Amino acid sequence: MDLFVFILACVFIGIGSGFLGGLLGIGGGVVIVPALLLIYAQTGLVAPAQAPFVAVATSLSCIVFTSASAAWSQYRAGRIEWPIIPRFLPALLAGAWLAGYLGPYIPVDLFRIGFAAFITLVGIIMVCAWQPQPRAQLPGLPMSSVLGGGAGIGAGLAGIAGGNIIVPLLTALSVPAHRATATASAMGVPIAALSAVSYFVNAPEHTIPYLIGWIDRRALLPIIAAEVITAPLGVRFAQKVPAQRLKRIFGGLLLMVAVRLLLD
């Protein structure tokens, strides 16, 4: 695969992640990371030992921009629960930074299995249309820090802004679903940004020209440009199509991608 074809493939990744993110309300990372992993595995454009970390770091760098756009929209709509953010955000950021530090020390095969398990869980939730039932009130600071730290590490290792983790968590803690989504989007911007910076700062020294730290600069701009254009289109279409049915279909696709990742 030459550079032009790779960039074109990244444009289609951005179209898919932006449009599906707007349409289904999912984080772009669950599209970008597996797509890049499959391309790297099939083409050898990135060494197998580096591919998972490059895919995750590149995804985090891309979704900073789409997360910021979503957060701004939620802010204008007045849906963000600002008092909740200080309870979780410091630990979320600490976990996100730690993920960028620890990620490269995780064996590649274990990293791949862990990510496959994560998108399998996301796929099952989407296929089954599972929604957590409110069971508890917001915890105190110690438990909030534990939950936030775990969510931050998970988001940083999976290459997502954290919505797939934070929204179910907040919903289970009796935060209304639409406000949980809005609040997660507000926290997702600094989570993705700090985790991306961590992958950049903590990357080992290398002379690979297309990498900035662990970030693939060849993929960065095409994905971001396509996402920014297509995400609003997805939001518009969300009012006109059966989103729940599409979520089930996309969940099924994630399950197939998880199997493919395990077989590569």
LINPELIN-V46415 format. One record per residue. N is the residue number from 1. RES is the residue in one small letter. PSI is psi in degrees with one decimal (* if undefined). BURIAL is I if it has 16 or more other ideal C-beta (glycine too) atoms within 10 Angstrom, else O. Layout:
# LINPELIN-V46415
[[N:RES:PSI:BURIAL] [N:RES:PSI:BURIAL]]
This chain:
# LINPELIN-V46415
[[1:m:119.8:O] [2:d:174.6:O] [3:l:-40.7:O] [4:f:-45.2:O] [5:v:-39.6:O] [6:f:-45.1:I] [7:i:-40.1:O] [8:l:-40.7:O] [9:a:-38.3:I] [10:c:-34.2:I] [11:v:-43.5:I] [12:f:-34.2:O] [13:i:-44.7:I] [14:g:-39.6:I] [15:i:-46.5:I] [16:g:-46.0:I] [17:s:-39.3:I] [18:g:-48.5:I] [19:f:-46.5:I] [20:l:-33.7:I] [21:g:-45.2:I] [22:g:-36.7:I] [23:l:-45.1:I] [24:l:-6.9:I] [25:g:29.0:I] [26:i:160.1:I] [27:g:142.8:I] [28:g:-23.3:I] [29:g:-31.6:I] [30:v:-10.1:I] [31:v:-47.7:I] [32:i:-48.0:I] [33:v:-53.8:I] [34:p:-34.0:I] [35:a:-45.8:I] [36:l:-39.4:I] [37:l:-42.4:I] [38:l:-41.0:I] [39:i:-46.0:I] [40:y:-39.5:I] [41:a:-37.6:I] [42:q:-26.9:O] [43:t:-22.1:O] [44:g:17.7:O] [45:l:-24.6:I] [46:v:137.6:I] [47:a:141.2:O] [48:p:-34.2:O] [49:a:-19.0:O] [50:q:-19.6:I] [51:a:-47.0:I] [52:p:-40.8:I] [53:f:-36.5:I] [54:v:-43.2:I] [55:a:-43.5:I] [56:v:-47.9:I] [57:a:-40.0:I] [58:t:-41.8:I] [59:s:-47.3:I] [60:l:-40.9:I] [61:s:-35.6:I] [62:c:-44.2:I] [63:i:-7.2:I] [64:v:-41.9:I] [65:f:-44.8:I] [66:t:-34.3:I] [67:s:-39.5:I] [68:a:-40.7:I] [69:s:-44.2:I] [70:a:-41.7:I] [71:a:-39.1:I] [72:w:-41.7:O] [73:s:-42.1:O] [74:q:-36.0:I] [75:y:-45.1:O] [76:r:-29.8:O] [77:a:-8.2:O] [78:g:29.8:O] [79:r:-10.3:I] [80:i:130.6:I] [81:e:86.9:I] [82:w:-37.7:O] [83:p:-22.4:O] [84:i:-32.5:I] [85:i:-46.2:O] [86:p:-22.2:O] [87:r:-37.7:I] [88:f:-30.4:I] [89:l:-44.5:I] [90:p:-45.4:I] [91:a:-36.1:I] [92:l:-44.1:I] [93:l:-39.7:I] [94:a:-42.9:I] [95:g:-39.4:I] [96:a:-41.7:I] [97:w:-42.2:I] [98:l:-35.9:I] [99:a:-42.1:I] [100:g:-27.1:I] [101:y:-43.1:O] [102:l:-30.9:O] [103:g:-52.3:I] [104:p:-14.7:I] [105:y:-8.9:O] [106:i:131.1:O] [107:p:140.9:O] [108:v:-44.9:O] [109:d:-40.5:O] [110:l:-39.2:O] [111:f:-46.3:I] [112:r:-42.9:I] [113:i:-41.5:O] [114:g:-42.0:O] [115:f:-39.8:I] [116:a:-39.2:I] [117:a:-38.3:O] [118:f:-48.8:I] [119:i:-23.3:I] [120:t:-44.8:I] [121:l:-44.3:O] [122:v:-42.6:I] [123:g:-42.9:I] [124:i:-42.5:O] [125:i:-41.0:I] [126:m:-40.9:I] [127:v:-40.7:I] [128:c:-5.4:O] [129:a:41.0:O] [130:w:137.3:O] [131:q:128.6:O] [132:p:141.4:O] [133:q:133.2:O] [134:p:124.6:O] [135:r:-13.7:O] [136:a:165.0:O] [137:q:168.5:O] [138:l:132.2:O] [139:p:172.1:O] [140:g:-179.8:O] [141:l:-43.4:O] [142:p:-49.5:O] [143:m:-36.0:O] [144:s:-37.8:I] [145:s:-40.0:I] [146:v:-48.2:O] [147:l:-43.1:I] [148:g:-42.2:I] [149:g:-44.2:I] [150:g:-41.8:O] [151:a:-38.4:I] [152:g:-42.1:I] [153:i:-45.1:I] [154:g:-42.9:I] [155:a:-43.4:I] [156:g:-37.2:I] [157:l:-29.7:I] [158:a:-10.7:I] [159:g:32.6:I] [160:i:167.9:I] [161:a:-5.2:I] [162:g:-5.9:I] [163:g:-38.0:I] [164:n:-17.8:I] [165:i:-45.5:I] [166:i:-39.5:I] [167:v:-50.6:I] [168:p:-35.5:I] [169:l:-50.1:I] [170:l:-37.2:I] [171:t:-42.1:I] [172:a:-22.7:O] [173:l:24.0:I] [174:s:19.6:O] [175:v:127.5:I] [176:p:143.5:O] [177:a:-44.4:O] [178:h:-32.6:O] [179:r:-31.3:I] [180:a:-42.4:I] [181:t:-44.4:I] [182:a:-43.4:I] [183:t:-39.2:I] [184:a:-37.4:I] [185:s:-36.1:I] [186:a:-38.5:I] [187:m:-22.0:I] [188:g:-30.2:I] [189:v:-56.5:I] [190:p:-30.3:I] [191:i:-51.9:I] [192:a:-42.0:I] [193:a:-47.3:I] [194:l:-37.8:I] [195:s:-40.3:I] [196:a:-42.6:I] [197:v:-39.1:I] [198:s:-43.1:I] [199:y:-31.8:I] [200:f:-49.4:I] [201:v:-39.4:O] [202:n:4.4:I] [203:a:142.6:I] [204:p:157.4:O] [205:e:137.0:O] [206:h:170.3:O] [207:t:22.9:O] [208:i:116.5:O] [209:p:-28.3:O] [210:y:-1.2:O] [211:l:135.0:I] [212:i:100.0:I] [213:g:-118.9:I] [214:w:3.7:I] [215:i:128.0:I] [216:d:102.8:I] [217:r:-19.8:O] [218:r:-33.0:I] [219:a:-22.8:I] [220:l:-59.8:I] [221:l:-43.2:O] [222:p:-41.4:I] [223:i:-46.4:I] [224:i:-47.6:I] [225:a:-44.6:I] [226:a:-38.3:I] [227:e:-46.6:I] [228:v:-35.2:O] [229:i:-41.3:O] [230:t:-21.1:I] [231:a:-45.5:I] [232:p:-32.1:O] [233:l:-39.2:O] [234:g:-39.9:I] [235:v:-41.4:I] [236:r:-44.1:O] [237:f:-23.3:O] [238:a:-25.7:O] [239:q:-8.5:O] [240:k:-9.0:O] [241:v:158.3:O] [242:p:88.7:O] [243:a:-36.3:I] [244:q:-39.2:O] [245:r:-40.9:O] [246:l:-35.7:I] [247:k:-41.0:I] [248:r:-42.0:I] [249:i:-45.7:O] [250:f:-37.5:I] [251:g:-41.1:I] [252:g:-39.5:O] [253:l:-39.6:I] [254:l:-38.8:I] [255:l:-39.0:I] [256:m:-38.6:O] [257:v:-39.6:I] [258:a:-43.0:I] [259:v:-42.6:O] [260:r:-41.7:O] [261:l:-38.5:I] [262:l:-27.7:O] [263:l:-23.2:O] [264:d:*:O]]
